[in-house]
Amino acid sequence: MNAPHAPIATFSSVFDLDAETLAAGPGFLAEMGQPSYRAEQIMRWVYERGAESFDQMTDLPASLRTVLARRLTVYRSSIERHDRASDGTAKLLLKWPDGTTSECVLIPDGDRQTACISTQVGCPVGCVFCASGIGGLDRNLVAGQIVEQAMRVAALCRPNRLTNVVFMGLGEPLHNYDATVAALRKINSAEGMNIGARKITVSTVGLPKQMKRLADEKLQITLALSLHAPTDELRARLIPWAASITIDSLVEAANYYFDRTGREITLEYVLLAGVNDLPEQARQLATVARRMRSNINLIRYNPVDGLPYERPSAEASTRFQQILRDRGLNVHLRRSRGRDIDGACGQLRRRALASTPPPPP
């Protein structure tokens, strides 16, 4: 005979659940003889009040809190490292029960409080200039783990409220499509984090089929395309994983996304000194960008130890931006944040892995 509450093993955290499942799902509140409104109470404690354990939920019966604590947790991660930069940027290295780690970041900017979260442990893409893909992909994160990162960051900015979430941490969100979409729905929903869809950005290296699939979800999120090169040849060198994905196919997918959602694509372009920051490349990028409804974010490279790429000068970056602006494009040169705490994506996790002694033979 199966254990009476065996289905609970599918879920290990409140972040894996919605109120309906918690109220009526097998093994949950209804089978405990509890009214359905208890589920809404629990969700409010977690998402609105920031409760980190059932013991803090003081309007629940003590007996219920005890049973819930035996069967579920709120946070399943532990904070392995917490660094804060001089500019206020804070970075967390989270350790999951299986021993893997992922990164999430708080980026404060006036009234804007942004969480940058990961969708995978490691990254399959392997951009040659990025720390995230060194070592490849370990595994996908489940939707609840993605949401949990956003909640960890939300706790850092209290009493201020988290205003924005960007899926720009470790991993390729559209390579973990179902979990990414489930997480962003929970982050957006009124019973979840209640962050407006237009305050959520999903960044992708560019998977045309998944971009179109996301467009058909008809969410009002921002889709950011990590382009990084104005030609297929250079892009294949910088992003070998995407060598078979042409810029033409990305333009088509971007236009499909705009047609279905009415939302412009944001083109992300990391400037690498002497590699993709030349005036001719700015002109080539302008030609690409004008084929779609887009705006452009330029990011000066944050160097990674052991990689041969360098940060371009402020002069070269400004010149690149001006060439694009002269062609009528909406271009922002983003400020680098958290440079004194390994702020570039994947660097904190990489350093932590490097400092971990190997297991005994």
C-alpha positions as CSV (number, residue, x, y, z in Angstrom):
1,M,0.0,0.0,0.0
2,N,1.3,3.5,-0.8
3,A,2.0,5.9,2.0
4,P,-1.0,8.1,2.5
5,H,0.8,11.3,1.6
6,A,3.2,10.0,-1.0
7,P,2.4,12.8,-3.6
8,I,4.0,15.3,-1.3
9,A,7.4,13.9,-2.3
10,T,6.9,15.6,-5.7
11,F,7.1,19.0,-4.0
12,S,9.7,20.1,-1.5
13,S,9.0,23.8,-1.1
14,V,6.0,26.1,-0.9
15,F,7.5,27.8,-4.0
16,D,6.6,24.6,-6.0
17,L,2.9,25.1,-5.3
18,D,0.0,27.4,-6.0
19,A,-2.8,28.0,-3.6
20,E,-5.2,25.7,-5.3
21,T,-2.7,22.7,-5.2
22,L,-1.9,23.5,-1.6
23,A,-5.6,23.6,-0.7
24,A,-6.9,20.6,-2.5
25,G,-4.0,18.6,-3.9
26,P,-3.4,15.0,-2.8
27,G,-1.8,15.0,0.7
28,F,-2.3,18.6,1.4
29,L,-4.7,20.8,3.4
30,A,-8.0,19.3,2.4
31,E,-6.8,15.8,3.4
32,M,-5.6,17.3,6.6
33,G,-9.2,18.5,7.3
34,Q,-8.1,22.1,6.9
35,P,-10.3,24.8,5.2
36,S,-9.1,26.0,1.8
37,Y,-8.5,29.6,3.0
38,R,-5.5,28.3,4.9
39,A,-3.7,28.0,1.6
40,E,-4.2,31.7,0.9
41,Q,-2.9,32.5,4.4
42,I,0.2,30.5,3.8
43,M,0.8,32.2,0.4
44,R,0.4,35.6,1.9
45,W,2.8,34.8,4.7
46,V,5.4,33.7,2.2
47,Y,5.0,36.2,-0.6
48,E,3.8,39.4,1.2
49,R,5.3,39.0,4.6
50,G,8.5,37.2,3.7
51,A,8.0,34.3,6.2
52,E,11.0,31.9,6.0
53,S,9.4,29.1,8.1
54,F,6.0,27.8,9.1
55,D,6.8,28.7,12.7
56,Q,6.5,32.4,11.7
57,M,2.9,31.9,10.4
58,T,1.3,32.7,13.8
59,D,-2.3,32.8,12.6
60,L,-2.1,29.1,11.7
61,P,-2.9,26.5,14.3
62,A,0.3,25.2,16.0
63,S,-0.5,21.6,15.1
64,L,-0.9,22.5,11.4
65,R,2.5,24.4,11.5
66,T,4.1,21.3,12.9
67,V,2.7,19.0,10.3
68,L,3.5,21.3,7.4
69,A,7.1,21.7,8.6
70,R,7.5,17.9,8.5
71,R,6.3,17.7,4.9
72,L,7.4,20.9,3.2
73,T,9.9,23.7,3.6
74,V,9.7,27.3,2.5
75,Y,13.3,27.9,1.4
76,R,15.1,24.8,0.3
77,S,18.4,26.7,-0.5
78,S,21.0,27.8,2.0
79,I,23.0,31.0,1.5
80,E,26.6,29.9,0.8
81,R,27.9,33.4,0.2
82,H,26.6,36.9,0.4
83,D,28.7,39.8,-1.1
84,R,27.8,43.4,-1.3
85,A,29.5,45.9,-3.6
86,S,30.3,49.5,-2.9
87,D,27.5,50.6,-5.3
88,G,24.9,48.6,-3.3
89,T,24.7,45.6,-5.6
90,A,24.4,42.4,-3.6
91,K,25.1,38.9,-4.8
92,L,24.0,35.6,-3.3
93,L,25.5,32.2,-4.0
94,L,22.8,29.7,-3.1
95,K,23.4,26.0,-2.4
96,W,20.7,23.5,-3.2
97,P,20.1,20.2,-1.3
98,D,21.9,18.2,-4.0
99,G,25.1,20.3,-3.5
100,T,24.8,22.4,-6.7
101,T,24.9,26.2,-6.6
102,S,23.4,29.1,-8.5
103,E,23.7,32.9,-8.3
104,C,21.2,35.7,-7.9
105,V,21.8,39.4,-7.6
106,L,20.1,42.5,-6.3
107,I,20.7,45.6,-8.4
108,P,19.4,48.7,-6.7
109,D,19.0,51.9,-8.7
110,G,17.1,54.6,-7.0
111,D,13.5,53.5,-6.6
112,R,14.1,50.5,-8.9
113,Q,15.1,47.3,-7.1
114,T,15.9,44.5,-9.6
115,A,16.5,40.8,-9.1
116,C,18.7,39.0,-11.6
117,I,18.0,35.3,-11.3
118,S,19.3,32.0,-12.9
119,T,17.3,29.3,-14.7
120,Q,20.0,26.6,-14.8
121,V,23.0,25.3,-12.8
122,G,25.8,26.1,-15.1
123,C,25.0,27.0,-18.7
124,P,24.9,25.1,-22.0
125,V,25.7,28.0,-24.3
126,G,29.4,28.5,-23.7
127,C,29.8,32.1,-24.9
128,V,33.6,32.2,-25.1
129,F,33.8,35.5,-23.1
130,C,31.5,34.4,-20.2
131,A,32.2,32.7,-16.9
132,S,28.7,31.1,-16.8
133,G,29.4,28.4,-19.3
134,I,32.8,27.3,-18.1
135,G,32.2,23.7,-17.0
136,G,29.0,23.5,-19.0
137,L,25.5,22.7,-17.8
138,D,24.9,20.7,-14.6
139,R,21.1,20.6,-14.6
140,N,18.0,22.7,-15.0
141,L,16.4,24.4,-12.1
142,V,12.7,23.7,-11.4
143,A,10.2,26.5,-11.4
144,G,10.1,26.7,-7.6
145,Q,13.9,27.2,-7.4
146,I,13.8,30.0,-9.9
147,V,11.0,31.7,-7.9
148,E,12.9,31.1,-4.7
149,Q,15.9,33.1,-6.0
150,A,13.7,36.1,-6.7
151,M,12.3,35.8,-3.1
152,R,15.8,35.6,-1.7
153,V,16.6,38.8,-3.5
154,A,13.3,40.4,-2.4
155,A,14.4,39.7,1.2
156,L,17.6,41.7,0.7
157,C,15.8,44.9,-0.3
158,R,13.2,45.0,2.4
159,P,11.6,47.3,3.6
160,N,11.8,48.4,-0.1
161,R,9.8,46.3,-2.5
162,L,11.4,44.4,-5.3
163,T,10.2,46.1,-8.5
164,N,11.8,44.2,-11.4
165,V,13.0,40.7,-12.2
166,V,15.4,39.8,-15.0
167,F,16.1,36.2,-16.1
168,M,19.7,37.0,-16.9
169,G,21.7,34.9,-14.5
170,L,23.2,31.5,-15.1
171,G,21.7,29.4,-17.9
172,E,19.6,29.8,-21.0
173,P,16.0,30.4,-20.0
174,L,14.5,29.2,-23.2
175,H,16.5,26.0,-23.0
176,N,14.6,25.3,-19.7
177,Y,11.3,26.6,-21.2
178,D,8.6,25.1,-19.2
179,A,10.2,25.9,-15.8
180,T,11.0,29.4,-16.9
181,V,7.4,30.2,-18.0
182,A,6.0,28.6,-14.9
183,A,8.3,30.7,-12.8
184,L,7.6,34.0,-14.5
185,R,3.8,33.3,-14.2
186,K,4.3,32.8,-10.5
187,I,6.4,36.0,-10.2
188,N,3.8,37.9,-12.1
189,S,0.6,36.5,-10.4
190,A,-1.3,38.2,-7.7
191,E,-1.0,35.2,-5.4
192,G,2.7,35.1,-6.0
193,M,5.2,38.0,-6.1
194,N,2.7,40.3,-7.9
195,I,5.3,41.9,-10.1
196,G,3.9,43.4,-13.3
197,A,4.7,41.6,-16.5
198,R,6.3,44.7,-18.1
199,K,8.7,44.7,-15.1
200,I,10.0,41.1,-16.1
201,T,12.7,40.5,-18.7
202,V,13.7,37.1,-20.1
203,S,17.1,37.1,-21.8
204,T,17.9,34.5,-24.5
205,V,20.9,33.8,-26.7
206,G,18.3,33.3,-29.4
207,L,16.3,30.1,-29.9
208,P,13.8,31.0,-32.7
209,K,11.3,28.3,-32.1
210,Q,11.1,29.0,-28.4
211,M,11.0,32.7,-29.0
212,K,7.9,32.2,-31.1
213,R,6.4,29.8,-28.6
214,L,6.9,32.5,-25.9
215,A,5.3,35.0,-28.1
216,D,2.2,32.8,-28.3
217,E,2.0,32.8,-24.5
218,K,1.0,36.5,-25.1
219,L,2.7,37.7,-21.9
220,Q,3.6,41.3,-21.7
221,I,7.2,40.6,-20.6
222,T,10.3,42.1,-22.3
223,L,12.3,39.7,-24.4
224,A,16.0,40.5,-24.5
225,L,18.1,38.9,-27.3
226,S,21.8,38.4,-26.5
227,L,23.2,39.2,-30.0
228,H,26.8,40.2,-29.2
229,A,27.8,40.3,-32.9
230,P,26.5,41.9,-36.1
231,T,27.4,39.0,-38.4
232,D,26.8,35.3,-38.4
233,E,30.5,34.6,-38.8
234,L,31.6,36.6,-35.7
235,R,28.6,35.4,-33.7
236,A,29.5,31.8,-34.4
237,R,32.9,32.5,-33.0
238,L,31.6,34.2,-29.8
239,I,28.7,31.8,-29.3
240,P,29.6,28.4,-30.7
241,W,26.5,26.8,-29.4
242,A,24.4,29.1,-31.6
243,A,26.5,28.6,-34.7
244,S,23.5,27.1,-36.6
245,I,21.2,30.0,-35.7
246,T,21.4,32.7,-38.3
247,I,20.8,36.4,-37.5
248,D,18.1,36.3,-40.2
249,S,16.2,33.6,-38.2
250,L,16.5,35.7,-35.1
251,V,15.2,38.8,-36.9
252,E,12.2,36.8,-38.1
253,A,11.5,35.5,-34.5
254,A,11.9,39.0,-33.1
255,N,9.4,40.4,-35.5
256,Y,7.0,37.5,-34.7
257,Y,7.3,38.3,-31.0
258,F,6.5,42.0,-31.7
259,D,3.5,41.1,-33.9
260,R,2.1,38.8,-31.2
261,T,2.8,40.9,-28.1
262,G,3.3,44.5,-29.2
263,R,6.6,44.5,-27.2
264,E,9.9,45.6,-28.7
265,I,12.9,43.3,-28.5
266,T,15.9,44.5,-26.4
267,L,19.1,43.7,-28.2
268,E,21.9,42.9,-25.7
269,Y,25.4,43.5,-27.0
270,V,28.5,43.0,-24.8
271,L,31.4,45.2,-26.1
272,L,34.7,43.3,-26.3
273,A,37.8,45.5,-26.9
274,G,39.0,45.0,-30.5
275,V,36.6,42.1,-31.2
276,N,33.1,43.6,-31.8
277,D,33.4,47.2,-30.9
278,L,34.8,48.7,-34.1
279,P,33.0,51.5,-36.0
280,E,32.2,49.2,-39.0
281,Q,30.6,46.7,-36.6
282,A,28.4,49.5,-35.2
283,R,27.2,50.2,-38.7
284,Q,26.6,46.5,-39.3
285,L,24.6,46.3,-36.0
286,A,22.5,49.3,-37.0
287,T,21.6,47.5,-40.2
288,V,20.4,44.5,-38.3
289,A,18.6,46.4,-35.6
290,R,16.6,48.5,-38.1
291,R,15.1,45.2,-39.5
292,M,13.1,44.8,-36.3
293,R,11.3,46.8,-33.6
294,S,14.1,47.0,-31.0
295,N,16.1,49.0,-28.6
296,I,19.8,48.3,-27.9
297,N,21.6,47.8,-24.6
298,L,25.4,48.1,-24.9
299,I,27.4,46.5,-22.0
300,R,31.1,47.1,-21.5
301,Y,32.7,43.7,-20.8
302,N,33.6,42.7,-17.2
303,P,36.8,40.8,-17.6
304,V,37.0,37.1,-16.4
305,D,40.2,35.7,-15.0
306,G,41.8,33.3,-17.5
307,L,39.9,34.6,-20.6
308,P,41.7,36.7,-23.2
309,Y,39.0,39.4,-23.6
310,E,39.3,43.0,-22.4
311,R,36.9,45.8,-21.5
312,P,36.8,48.5,-24.1
313,S,37.7,52.1,-23.3
314,A,34.9,54.5,-22.4
315,E,35.8,56.5,-25.6
316,A,35.4,53.4,-27.9
317,S,32.1,52.5,-26.2
318,T,30.7,56.0,-26.5
319,R,31.8,56.2,-30.2
320,F,30.0,52.9,-30.9
321,Q,26.9,54.2,-29.2
322,Q,26.9,57.4,-31.1
323,I,27.2,55.6,-34.5
324,L,24.0,53.7,-33.6
325,R,22.2,56.9,-32.4
326,D,23.2,58.7,-35.6
327,R,21.2,56.1,-37.5
328,G,18.1,56.8,-35.4
329,L,18.3,53.9,-33.0
330,N,17.4,53.9,-29.3
331,V,20.6,52.9,-27.6
332,H,21.7,52.7,-23.9
333,L,25.2,52.2,-22.6
334,R,24.6,50.3,-19.4
335,R,26.6,51.1,-16.3
336,S,28.5,48.1,-14.9
337,R,27.4,47.1,-11.5
338,G,29.0,45.0,-8.8
339,R,32.5,44.9,-10.3
340,D,34.2,44.6,-6.9
341,I,32.2,41.4,-6.0
342,D,32.7,39.3,-9.1
343,G,29.5,40.9,-10.5
344,A,29.7,39.4,-14.0
345,C,27.5,36.4,-14.5
346,G,28.9,33.2,-13.2
347,Q,32.1,34.5,-11.6
348,L,31.0,34.1,-8.0
349,R,30.0,30.4,-8.6
350,R,33.2,29.8,-10.5
351,R,35.4,31.1,-7.7
352,A,33.4,29.0,-5.2
353,L,33.9,25.9,-7.2
354,A,37.6,26.6,-7.7
355,S,38.1,26.9,-3.9
356,T,36.2,23.7,-3.1
357,P,38.7,20.8,-2.5
358,P,38.1,17.7,-4.7
359,P,36.5,14.7,-3.2
360,P,38.8,12.0,-1.8
361,P,39.7,9.2,-4.2
